[in-house]
Amino acid sequence: MKRLLAAAVPMRLRGRFRRLHPDHAIAARAFDAAFYLRTYPDVGEVGADPLDHFMTYGWREGRDPSPDFSVRTYLEAFPEVAESAANPFVHWITSGRPRAVQAESPYGFRYDLIARLKPVEARLPPGFDGVVGGEADLSAALARSRGGLASLHLTFSHDDYSANLGGLQFAIQREAARLAELGRDHLHLYPAQPWPVVRTAADPGVLGVVWNGEALGLFTPAGIARALAAAAGADASGRSFAIHSLLGHAADETADILAAVGLTRGVFWLHDFASLCAGFHLLRNDVEDCAAPPPDSAACGVCVYGPWRGRHLAEHARLFERLELTVAAPSRATLDLWSASTALPAAGAVVLPHAVLEAREPAPAAPDGRPLRIAYAGLPVAHKGWPIFRTLATRFADDPRYEFHHLGARGDATLPAAFQPVSAGAAQPLAMRDALQATGIDAVLVWPLCRETFSFVAYEAVAAGCAVITGPDSGNVAAFVVETGHGRVLDEAALTGAFESGAVLELGRARRAPMLYDLRYSALTLDLAAAASE
């Protein structure tokens, strides 16, 4: 943040002179300002010009200038560029835009992930040195309420849902939108700094506050509790809360804030498995599904998250001790695994999918004889299965039977696949579905290394008329495919074999004659009463 603040003022004053530099003009040819601001909202928050910021700081921080160029990948592919300290984006443009081929270990991408694995303690944020707001400012903001806090709804998560993209953020946005429609107040709390684990009473922290959709700033947990206690009346019967993630929060601080407004009974969402382990994806060393073995198992002894698992179990035990929590899961597969892996005393449990399919109409017939269109939808990250897709796209790039596509907010210039920028969010919740349908994708590879608790991508793919190809350890993705028949569940060897033999061609639209669907999204906590009565 200090670097951003330093960047903003000088760039406003000296941006005109920097633009005279030839490198600046070269980068401007292919720089995507809208993408940069959307991907890195902190740049816009301090008023920095996106191109100026990228040329001065961004590329050195590993920030990408457009959805189809990766700074990290390019520097890894051309180490001489890294050694020369030249701007990789400028080098790419002036060198004929060479395709950077990302080298992979002969032992496979999982070996690369382990080689880059950082211990958990190295991921913890430094001490907070930002500006903390005063209780008077928070109290003044709370006075501008929709209903005097009588029907207040509090939510807790790992980040600011209004400023970041992702499935969880999108879910809280829908919850917030329903609250606004109902005229209810909404207070959202998140850690001021990204925390990969839960905090404890020994870890001082500061929380960010979003009040009825407006970011108010950063405040101490104790200050938030005092301001709420002063603003709220004694009657808490119309209030509610939902804990979407405890990452970056401490159990007692959370319970104290809720006690300030008279709340002990609420909802604990299973968006991930942080209540079972610090490795909230349940990936041993970020590469292999572990299924949450007993904490004293040998498997935990060889995992980077093993030493931190006790912290997570203790903090969640304390949370469930102080609060009366109903556990809500977006899928039956998620709730079943959680229930089999913990003895936390939940007051109840309910399954409420984030979305359901509603049949719309038959998909248009696909022309005969065209290649099978295989897509990856989303950010090119390892735990979502990007290396699996990359291997297929590279291996079968010249096979006339197949055509590979990537749809997402950011691409990878190293891949021989057509890239289409797509960003779904509150304003365009069906953007991915519509793009998959318009492109005529036959099948989407949804191959997370971890157990997905829901997977919007899988539902969006089927809604667009696509089949889903996934692995057996993908959690609700595999359960969804098995239950609905919309695709195939294969192991990695069978996946490669299906492409080699052509068996995967059975998933073409012409052979399946699929339906198109609408997606009806839930409002999460606000829909739970109806779900529990069904």
N, C-alpha and C positions, 0 to 999 in steps of 0.2 A: 504493500500500500504506500509506503514511503516513496518508493520508486515511481509509482503512478502519480502521486501528488507532485513530485519533483518534475515529472514529465509534463503535467498539464500546463502550468504557467509558462515555462520557457517555450513550449511549443506554440502557445498562442502568440507570444511576443516574437519568436524567431522562426516560426514555421515558414514564413515567406522566404527567408534566406535559405533555409534547408531545402526548400523545393527547387532552388537553383542548382543543387548538387545533381550531377548526371544520374547517380544511382537512384535517386528519388523518382526521377522522371521515368526511368526504366521500370522500376517496380510498379509504378502507377498503371502501366499497361495491362497488368494482369491481377492487380490487387483488388480484392472484393471487400469493400468497406462495410457493407451490410452484414456480410458473414462474420467479419472480425468483431463488430460490435455485438452481434447476436451471440457469438461464441464466448466472448470475453466481456461481459457487461460491466466489469469494473473499470474498463477503459472509458466507456461512455459516462459512468457515474462521476468521474472527475473532470469531464469536459475535454479530454485529450482528443486531438485529431487522430483517427485510427491509423492512417498511413504514417504519419509522423511517429506515432508510438511504436508501430511495428519496426520502422527503420532504425529507431534509436534504441529501443529496449526489447520489443516483442520477439524478434527472431532469436535473440540471445537467451530469452526465457523459454524457447521452444514453442512459441505461439505460431500457429499456421496462418498464412496470409489469404488463403482461399480454400474452398472445400476440396480441391483436387491437388493440393501440394502439402506435403508433410516435411517440415523442417528437420525433424529428427531422422526420418527415413533417408532424406537426401544426404545429410551429413554422414550417416552410417555407410551409405553406398559410395560416397566420394570423400574419403578421409582427408585427401589433399585439400579440399575446400575448407574443412574444419581446421586443418593446420594453418591455413593461410589467413584465417579469421575473416574471410570474405563473406558477405551476405549471401546465403545459399539461394535465396529466391532470385536475386539479381544474377547470380552465376547461372542458374537454370535458364533464365530468359535469354541471356546473352550467349549461351552455349547451345542453342538450338533445341532447348527443352528436352534434354535426354531423359529417357525413362530410367528411374533409379530402381534397380533390382535389389530387393531386400534379401540379404544373405540369411540363410537359416542353418542352424546347427545340423550336422549329419545325424544327431541323436533326436531331432525333432524339436518343434517349437516349445514343448514343455521344458526341455532342457534350457532353452534360452530364458524362459520365465524364471526358472529357479536361479539361474546365474545372475539375474537382475533383482532377485528378491531382497527386499530391505527388512531388517528386523523391525518389529513394531515400534520399539522405542525411538528408532530413527525417523519415524513418521509423525511423531507427536509434534504439535505446534510449539513454537518458542513462546516465551513469556509475553503476555499481552501488553502492548504499549500504546494502544489507541486511546481515543477520547471516550470517556464514559459519561452518559447523560445524567442529569440530576433528577431526583424524584419529583421535583416541582414540575419539570417539563413533562414527565410521564403522566403525572396527575392531571395536568392541563389537557393533554391529549385524550385521556380517558373520559374527561368531562364531555368531549365531543362524541357522544355515543348515539347509537341507534335506538336504544331502549333503556338507558340507565343501568346497564349491566344486569338487568333482571333475567334476561335470557342469554347471558354470555356463554359462548362456546370457546374453550381453550384447546389449542392443538400444540403438540411438541414434535419436532422432527430434527433432522441433522443439518438442515440448511434453510435458506430463505426460499420458500416455494415460489414466490412471486418474481424472483430474479434468476432462477436456474431452470434448466430443462431436464426432463426425465420422467419416468413412469410415476414415481412417488409424488413428485412435484405436481404433475398433471392431476393426480388423484386429489391432492389437497386443494388445488385450484377449483375442482368441481365441488368439493365440500364448501369452500368459501363462497362460490357463486350461489349455491343453494341457501346459505345463511343470509346472503345479501337479499335474495328474493323474499325471504321470510322476515326481513327486518331485524335479524338477530345480530348482536355484536360478536365479533370474532377476534380473538387475540392469539397470535401465533408466536411461539418462542423457539429460537434456534441458537446454537453456539456461535459466538462471534468469530471463532476460528475453526476451521475444519478439524474435527477430531476423528481418528480412525477407531476409537474405542469409547466406552463410557467413561465419565469422570467419577471420581470419588470425593468425599469430603476433604481429602488432602490435596485435591487439585483445584485451586481457585479458578473460577471461570467467569466469563461475561456473556450475557445473552443478547441476541438481537431481537427486536420486537417489531412485529407487523400488526398494525391495529386497523381493522376493517379495510385491509388492502393497502394501507399506507405504511411505508417503512419509517419507524420513529427514531431508530438509532440503537445504541448499545447501552445496556443497563446491568447493574449487579442483580443476581437472583434475589438477594434480600431486599433490595430496593424495589424490585417488581412486586414482591409479596406485600410490602408495606403500602405501596401505592394502590394495589388492588384492594387490600383490606379497608383502606380509607374511602375508596370510591364505591365499593359494593355494599348493598344492603344486606340485612341478616337473612332474608329469605333466599335460599339457594335452590328452591324446587324447580325453577325454570332453567337452571344452568346445566352444562354438560362439558365433558372433555374427552379428548382422544389422544393417546400417545402413539404417534406414528413411527417414532424412532427415539431411542434413548441415547444414541451416539452423541457424545459431547455434553450430555446432561448427567447430573448426579441424582441418585434416587431420592435422597432426603430433601434436596433443594426442590425437586419436582413436586414432591408431596407437600412441602411447606407452601409453595406457591398456590397449589390447589386448595390447601386448608384455608388460605387467606380469603377465599371466596366460598368457603363452606362445602367443598367438594371432596368426596372420597370414593364415590362410585362412578366408574367410567369405562372406557374401552381401550384395550391394548391391541394394536394391529400387528399382524405378522406379515409385514412387507419384506422382511428378510429373517435371518435366524440369529440375530445379535443376542437374543435372550438365551441362546444355547452355547454361543462361543464368540470370542473376539473376531474370529474369522467368520464374519456373518454370512458369507456365501457357502460355508461348509466345504471349502476347498482346502485340502491339506497342502500347505505351501503354495497355494494359489494355482494348483495344477490338477488335483485329483479329488473327486468327490469322497467325503469321509463319512457321511450319514450320521454325524454327531455321536461318536463312540463314547463310552464312559470316560470321564475326565482323567482317570488314573490309567488309561490304556496306554500301551506302547505306542500306538499311533499318535497320540497327543505328545508323547515324549520326543518325537522326531519332527514335530510341526512347529513352525515359527510362531503360531498363535497359541501353542500349548501353555507357555508360562503366563499368558494373559487371560486364559479361559476362566480361571478362578475369580478374577475381578468381575467379569461379566456375569457369572453365575451369582456371585454375592450381591452385586448391585441390583440385579433383577429380583432376587429373592427378597431384598429389602423393599423394593418397590411394591411387590405383591403382598408383602406383610403389612405395609401401611395403607394400601389402597385396595378397594374391592373391584377387581378388574374382570370384565368379560373379554375373552380373547376372540378377536374377529380375524378370520382368514379369508383370503380371496379365492381359495380353492380347497377342495377336500383333501387333495394330496398333501398340501402344506399343513393343514390342521392335523392330519393323521401322523405325519412325521414328528411334528412338534409334541403332540400328546404322548407319543411313544418314547420321547427323549428327555422329558422333564417331569418333575414333580411339583412344579410351581402351582400354588393353590388358586386356580382360576375360579371366579364366581360362576362362570358359564362359558360356553363356546358356541360360535355361530359361523357359518360359511356364507359369505356374500361376494360373488364375483364382481370384479371391477366393471365388467361389461358382459352383455349377453348378445347372441346373434339373433336377428329377426329377419326371416327370409324376405327378399325383395323381388327378385325376378331371375329367370335363367340368364346365365352369362352369354354374351354373343358368341356365336360359333367361331372358333379359331380356324384360320386357313390351313388346308392340308399341306404337308411338305415343308413347313418352316422348321427351323431348329427349335429344340426345347429351350425355353427361356428360364434360366435359373437365376435367382436373385438373392442377395444378402441385403437386409433392410436394417439400417441403423448405423451407429458409430463403429468404425473399424477397430474394435478392441478385442483382446485375446479372450477374456472370460465370456464374451458373447459368441465365440466361435469363429472370429475373423480368420485365424490361421487355417482352419479347416476349409473355409471357402476359398481363401487365397491359393491353397494347394490345389484344389479342384480346378479353379479358373486357370491356373498356370499350366497344370498338367494336360488339360483338355482344351487349351486355347485354340489349337488348330484343328480340333475335331469338328467337322461340319454338322454333327448331330446336335451340338450344344451352342448356346449363346449366353454369356454371363453378364449380369447387370448388378450394379450397386446403387441403392437408393438410400440417402441419408444426409445428415447435416454437413458431414465432412468426408471427403473421399481419400483415396490413397493413389498417388500418381504412379506407384510401382506396379499396379495391378492391370493386366490386360482385360479389362472389363469396362463396359459403358457405365459412366457415372451420371446420376441425376440427382441434383440437390433437392432434398425434401426435409422439411422441419414441421413436425406436428406439435401442436400446443393448444392452449385454451381457445385461441382465435380460429384455429384450423384443426380441430381434433381428428378429422378424417383425412388429413393430407396424405398420410402414408397409404391408407386404403385406396384412395382415389388415384394416386400415382401408380400403384401396383396394377390396378385395373386398367388404367389408360395405356400402360406400357405392355399389357398383355402378358404379364409374367405367368408362367405355368406353375412353378414351384419355388418356394422360399426356403432357404436353408436357415433354420432356427436351431442352432447347435450350441447352446450355452454349456460351458464346462461345469457350471453350478446348477443347483436345483432351483429353477424359477418358481417363485411363489404364485405367479399368474402368467405373465407374458402378453403384453399388449400386441407385440409384433405378430404372434401366432394368430390371434383373433383378427387383426387387421388383414393378414394374408388370406385367411379363409373368407373373410367378408368380401375381398376383392376377387374371389373365384380361384385363388391359388391353392395348391396343395402345400403341406408343410412337411419338410424332411427334418427329422431330429434324432438325437441319440437317446439311449436308454436312461441316462443319468440327468435328464433335463427337467426333472420335477413335473410341474404342471403342464409343460409343453407335451411331454410324452403321454401323460394322462389324458390330455385334451385330444390328441391325435387318435389314441386308442378308443376313447369314448365315442368320438364323432366319425371316425373313419376318414378324416380329411388329410390323408398323407401316409407317411411311412415312418416307423421307428426302426433304426438300423444302428449297428455298431460301426466303428470307423472302417474296419475291414470290409464289411458288407456294403458300406457306402461307396467305397472305391470300386468294388466289384460291380455294383449296380450301374455305375457310369461306364465301366469297361465293357460290360456285356450289353448295355443298352436297356436293361430292365427298368431303369428310371424313366424311360420314355413313356411308360404306362401312365405317368402323372401328367401328361400333356392335356391341355384343355379339350382338344378334339376327342380324346378318348374318354375323358371323365364327364363331360357335359355338366360342369358345375353350376351351382346357384350363386347369385350375388346376395349379400346381406347388408342390412344396416346394423350399426352397433348402438345398443342402448346402454349408456354409461350409468353407473350408480353414483349417488352422492355420498357414498361411504357411510360414515357414522350416522348420518341423518336418515338413511334407509334401513338401518339395522332393526328397528322395531318391527317393520313389516316383514323382514327376512326371518326374524326369530319366531314370528307367529305362523309361518308357513309350515 
